Amino acid sequence: MIASTWQWLTDPVNWSGPGSIPDQIVTHLWYCAIALFTASLIAIPAGLAIGHTGRGRFFGVNLAAAARAIPSLGLLFLMVLWLFPKFSGSSGSAAFVVPSLIVLAVLAIPPILAGAYAGVEGVDPAARDAAKGMGMTGLQVLRRVEIPNAMPLIFSGFRSATLQVIATATLAAVVGADGLGRFLIDGQKIRDYPQMAGGSLVVALLALAVDLLLGVIQRYAVSPGLTGRRTSASRRGRVDTPASTDRSNTPLDVEISDPRRTVDSQPS
Amino acid sequence: MKLKRISVTVAVVAALLGTAACGGSGGGDPLATGSSSSGGGGGDSSAITVGSADFPESALLAEIYAGALEAKGVKVDKKLNIGAREAYIPALQDGSIDLIPEYTGVLRDYFKKDMPGKDSEAVYTELKQVLPNTLTVLDKSAAEDKDALVMKKSKADELGVKSIADLKGKSQDLVVGGPPEWKTRITGLVGFKQIYGLEFKQFRPLDAGGPLTLQALKNGQIDAGDIFTTDPNIETADLVALEDPKNMFAAQNVVPLITKSKSNDTVAGALNAVSAKLDTETLTTLLKQVVVDKKDADVVAKDWLSQAGLS
């Protein structure tokens, strides 16, 4: 079994041309990217708004929690039956892909929303008060204090959504779209178990790789004050004078609850 | 933390491999024992127990057989909706049931794979050869339930096609939909190319005669798709099944499969009379009454039997 899976994975036939592994990986990532982008467009502003204002919290949080219970496969078939007539007459891929994208976006919204909301809400009230005390407007507080501080949780929500979406995007194959799910569905139909196992291995590896990539991005996107990368960041900051001046004005440096920061935040 | 995630992934992959391996090994069918223990043939030994598979058409055919036998004074027990072939063939062999409606092609393939016959007569002859000696089939009927390449009637008329062969020279502009296995099967894209010389613009992997194919066909996402010949939707959705002159899809005639010891002239006469009257159109109409109009299968069966002069 393992040998034949390996054979399938290393067969050159599966690595070039339409429907090959790289081809399906690109399609798969493309589906995921569109779904995650759409979901972020909805969930991040909503989450930030709820976290910042504290309004709509009950509604938003419970809705997101409830949405987690939506069975993706069921929703997919519902979407297909509803959308096929809307795409009547067009023999393109839209009718097969759009239902899957909607399902994936619905799947991605709850974790992203929860991350954004919890991140903003969890910001140290002292930092927020200090920002207000400095005369920042509400939007400035959000943009310059709350969002940077919420970044780790926003990222964690996004990463968990990404993992789910990459795994679930295989469902698209059930309703005639492409993506890595094709190997699982096609393999199962013709009892080609090496193809199924190989396909799922590729999905798992892809999810790991993307998560790793996001981890790296997160490391550099999140304010150094929060990640403990302070030393190297401040070293760079010394060279880049305007940036370091600017940073010294941000409330991040006002907040001194983390002892690490106080130690090396004074460049000699 | 990262290590943990990796180990979780490894565990998941291992689990997946394990599941796939289980599927591959096949093994015993738990249903088989269930159905055989339930039987034993209640009542006297002359009674015939009619079984059916667990889909509406099979149950309907079983009701028709039962009605026809009762009309000839044969005592009948019914054990309908047993399950898949893997469950009810053992039930036939251990005497839990005596008679079941079957389809020539798939039944032949159940006992012996990869036989060459494609048309009704050849498949029927081969089926008789491969049956175990305790079982026999009576006359086959003209009614067939098999895969067909189906198009919208309007589209077929527009292109002027009546059979799959007519698609020659036109198929390159058409999108065809079918179950994913069509991609590699001789009863699929491979057959269309080898047997009819057809290449389609695109293949859309959907389901085998299910709701996806039907919806995609109705709404024009695909131009031709795989639908079963007795599907009532062919009639209600204004579709047309293209003829298959080269018998790419092997014949699937409805045929009564019966235990040899239970078959006598009365029984065979009654069932052969049913088979003589049954064709695909009739079966489709009757099935529509059950599936679409939600009538009881036994009522539909009785009505048709009296209408056909068999009761």
Contacts between the chains, C-beta under 8 A, distances in Angstrom:
chain1	res1	chain2	res2	distance
A	1	B	17	6.5
A	1	B	20	7.1
A	1	B	21	5.1
A	1	B	24	7.2
A	2	B	17	7.0
A	5	B	17	7.3
A	77	B	211	7.8
A	80	B	212	6.7
A	80	B	215	6.9
A	81	B	211	7.2
A	81	B	215	6.2
A	84	B	215	4.5
A	84	B	216	6.3
A	84	B	218	7.7
A	84	B	219	4.6
A	84	B	221	6.4
A	85	B	215	7.8
A	85	B	218	7.9
A	85	B	219	5.2
A	87	B	219	6.8
A	87	B	221	6.7
A	88	B	219	4.5
A	88	B	220	5.8
A	89	B	219	7.3
A	89	B	220	4.5
A	90	B	220	7.2
A	90	B	221	7.2
A	91	B	175	4.9
A	91	B	202	7.8
A	91	B	220	6.5
A	91	B	221	5.8
A	91	B	222	7.0
A	91	B	223	7.0
A	95	B	216	7.4
A	95	B	219	7.2
A	95	B	221	4.7
A	96	B	204	7.1
A	96	B	221	7.1
A	173	B	180	7.9
A	173	B	205	7.3
A	175	B	206	7.4
A	175	B	212	6.1
A	176	B	177	7.0
A	176	B	204	4.9
A	176	B	205	5.7
A	176	B	206	4.8
A	176	B	212	6.6
A	176	B	216	7.1
A	182	B	180	7.7
A	182	B	205	7.2
A	185	B	180	5.4
A	185	B	205	7.1
A	186	B	180	4.4
A	186	B	181	7.4
A	186	B	183	6.6
A	186	B	205	6.8
A	189	B	179	6.2
A	189	B	180	4.5
A	189	B	181	4.2
A	190	B	180	7.7
A	190	B	181	4.9
A	190	B	184	6.0
A	190	B	185	7.5
A	191	B	23	7.7
A	191	B	24	7.2
A	193	B	20	4.5
A	193	B	21	7.3
A	193	B	23	6.6
A	193	B	24	4.9
A	196	B	20	5.5
A	197	B	16	6.5
A	197	B	17	5.4
A	197	B	20	5.1
A	200	B	13	7.0
A	200	B	16	4.9
A	201	B	13	6.0
A	201	B	16	8.0
A	204	B	9	5.5
A	204	B	12	6.7
A	204	B	13	5.4
A	207	B	9	7.8
A	208	B	5	7.7
A	208	B	6	7.3
A	208	B	9	6.0
A	211	B	5	7.6
